[in-house]
C-alpha cells in the first residue's frame, strides 16, 4: 500500500511539474512578445501599476448609478463587490503564503521586466484577484459596468504577465479566485444586504442608498 501511495504522490508531482513547465513556456512567449513591442511599453507599464484604480472607480460609478435609479439591489450588490474584493485578497494572501511561488524574474534568467521588482509571492496575482472580484460582482450589480470591468480585468491579467510580474497561471488563478468569492455572495449575502439597504431607505440615512426616486421592483 505504501508503494502505491508513493507512486500516486510521484504522479501528482509530475503533473504539477508539467503544469509549471507549460506556464513557464507561455510566460516566455509573452515576455518575448513584450520585447518586440517596445512601442506599447508605456501603456502596459502604466496600466500594470495604476490600472487597478479604474476598478475602484467602477465600484463608485456602479454605486452612484444604482443610488440614482433607486435600484437598492444594485447598491447592495456593489457594496458586496467591494467587500468580496477585500475578502478574496485576504484568501489570496493565505494561498500565496502556502504555495510560495517565486516571481518569474526571480526564478528565471533573461526576463524582461517593466515594473519594480518585489520579493513577495507570485501565485495568485493580487491585481488579477481584485480585478476578477470587481468584474464578477459588477456583472451581478450592473451588467453594463460589469462588462466594462470584465474587459479591463482580462486586460489587467494579460498586462501583469506582459510586464514580467507574473506567470499566466498566477493571473488566471487570481481572476478565478476573485470571481468565485464575488459570485458566492449572490445567493447568501446580497439578499440579506438588499434587505438591510431597503431598511436604510426608510430611515434618515436614505440619501446614502437612494436619491429619492421610488425603488424599482
C-alpha positions in Angstrom: 0.0 0.0 0.0 2.9 2.4 0.8 4.4 1.6 -2.6 1.1 2.5 -4.3 0.8 5.8 -2.4 4.3 6.7 -3.3 3.5 6.3 -7.0 0.4 8.4 -6.5 2.4 11.2 -4.9 5.0 10.9 -7.7 2.3 11.2 -10.3 0.9 14.3 -8.6 4.3 15.9 -8.5 5.0 15.1 -12.2 1.6 16.6 -13.1 2.4 19.8 -11.1 5.8 20.0 -12.6 4.4 19.6 -16.1 1.9 22.4 -15.4 4.6 24.7 -14.2 6.7 24.0 -17.3 3.8 24.9 -19.5 3.2 28.0 -17.5 6.8 29.0 -17.8 6.8 28.3 -21.6 3.7 30.5 -22.1 5.3 33.2 -19.9 8.4 33.1 -22.1 6.3 33.6 -25.2 4.5 36.6 -23.8 7.7 38.1 -22.5 9.4 37.7 -25.9 6.3 39.5 -27.4 6.9 42.3 -25.0 10.5 42.6 -26.3 9.1 43.0 -29.8 6.5 45.7 -28.9 8.6 48.4 -27.3 6.1 51.0 -28.6 3.5 49.6 -26.2 5.7 49.5 -23.0 4.5 52.9 -21.8 0.8 51.9 -21.8 1.3 48.5 -20.3 3.7 49.7 -17.6 1.2 52.5 -16.6 -1.8 50.1 -16.6 0.1 47.4 -14.6 0.9 49.9 -11.9 -2.1 52.2 -11.8 -4.9 50.4 -13.7 -6.3 49.0 -10.5 -7.6 52.5 -9.7 -10.1 52.1 -12.6 -11.7 49.2 -10.7 -12.2 51.3 -7.6 -13.7 53.9 -9.9 -16.1 51.4 -11.4 -17.3 50.4 -8.0 -18.1 54.1 -7.2 -19.8 54.6 -10.5 -21.9 51.5 -10.1 -22.9 52.5 -6.6 -23.9 56.0 -7.7 -25.8 54.6 -10.7 -27.8 52.3 -8.5 -28.4 55.0 -6.0 -29.6 57.5 -8.7 -32.1 55.0 -10.1 -33.3 53.8 -6.7 -32.1 50.3 -7.5 -31.5 49.0 -4.0 -30.3 45.6 -5.1 -27.7 47.2 -7.4 -26.5 49.3 -4.4 -26.3 46.2 -2.2 -24.5 44.1 -4.8 -22.0 46.9 -5.4 -21.2 47.2 -1.7 -20.8 43.4 -1.5 -18.5 43.5 -4.6 -16.2 45.9 -2.7 -16.2 43.6 0.4 -15.7 40.5 -1.8 -12.6 42.1 -3.3 -11.1 42.5 0.1 -12.1 39.0 1.2 -10.6 37.5 -2.0 -7.4 39.4 -1.5 -7.2 38.0 2.1 -7.7 34.5 0.9 -5.1 35.0 -1.8 -2.6 36.0 0.8 -3.1 32.7 2.6 -2.9 30.7 -0.6 0.2 32.6 -1.7 2.0 32.0 1.6 1.2 28.3 1.3 2.3 27.9 -2.3 5.2 30.4 -2.0 5.8 30.6 -5.8 8.7 32.9 -6.7 8.2 35.7 -9.2 9.3 34.8 -12.7 12.1 37.4 -12.7 13.4 35.7 -9.5 13.2 32.1 -10.8 14.1 32.6 -14.4 17.0 34.3 -16.2 16.8 36.8 -19.0 13.3 38.1 -18.1 12.4 41.5 -19.5 10.8 43.3 -16.5 8.9 46.6 -17.0 7.9 47.2 -13.3 9.7 47.4 -10.0 10.7 44.1 -8.6 9.2 42.8 -5.4 10.1 39.9 -3.1 6.5 38.7 -2.4 4.9 35.6 -3.8 3.7 35.3 -7.4 0.7 33.0 -7.1 -2.0 34.1 -7.2 -1.8 37.6 -8.6 -3.3 40.3 -6.3 -4.1 42.6 -9.2 -5.9 39.8 -11.0 -7.7 38.7 -7.9 -9.1 42.2 -7.3 -10.0 42.7 -11.0 -11.8 39.3 -11.1 -13.8 40.1 -8.0 -14.9 43.5 -9.3 -15.8 42.2 -12.7 -17.9 39.3 -11.5 -19.5 41.3 -8.8 -20.5 44.2 -11.1 -21.9 41.7 -13.6 -24.5 41.0 -10.9 -24.9 44.6 -9.7 -24.9 46.4 -13.0 -24.3 44.5 -16.3 -23.2 47.5 -18.2 -20.4 48.4 -15.9 -19.8 44.7 -15.3 -18.9 44.2 -19.0 -16.6 47.2 -18.8 -14.9 45.7 -15.7 -14.6 42.3 -17.4 -12.8 43.7 -20.4 -10.5 45.7 -18.1 -9.9 42.6 -15.9 -8.8 40.5 -18.9 -6.5 43.3 -19.9 -5.1 43.6 -16.4 -4.4 39.9 -16.3 -2.5 40.0 -19.6 -0.7 43.2 -18.6 0.7 41.7 -15.4 2.3 38.9 -17.5 3.4 41.2 -20.2 5.4 43.4 -17.8 7.1 40.3 -16.3 5.5 40.4 -12.9 3.5 37.1 -13.1 3.1 33.8 -14.8 -0.1 33.2 -16.8 -1.2 30.7 -14.2 -0.9 33.3 -11.5 -3.3 35.7 -13.2 -5.8 33.0 -14.2 -5.9 31.8 -10.6 -6.3 35.3 -9.4 -9.3 36.0 -11.7 -10.9 32.8 -10.7 -10.4 33.3 -7.0 -11.8 36.9 -7.1 -14.8 35.8 -9.3 -15.6 32.8 -7.1 -15.7 34.9 -3.9 -17.9 37.6 -5.5 -20.3 35.1 -7.0 -20.5 33.1 -3.8 -22.3 36.1 -2.2 -25.0 36.2 -4.9 -27.3 33.7 -3.1 -26.3 34.3 0.5 -25.0 37.8 1.1 -26.7 40.0 -1.5 -30.3 39.1 -0.5 -29.5 39.9 3.2 -27.7 43.1 2.3 -30.5 44.2 0.0 -33.0 43.9 2.9 -30.6 46.0 5.0 -30.3 48.6 2.3 -34.1 48.6 1.9 -34.4 49.3 5.7 -31.9 52.2 5.4 -34.0 53.7 2.6 -36.8 54.1 5.1 -34.6 55.9 7.7 -32.9 59.3 7.9 -29.9 57.6 6.1 -32.0 57.2 3.0 -29.7 59.5 0.9 -26.9 57.0 1.3 -28.7 54.4 -0.8 -31.2 56.2 -3.0 -31.6 59.7 -4.4 -35.3 59.7 -3.5 -36.8 58.0 -6.5 -39.1 55.0 -5.7 -37.2 51.7 -5.6 -37.5 49.6 -8.7 -39.5 46.4 -8.3 
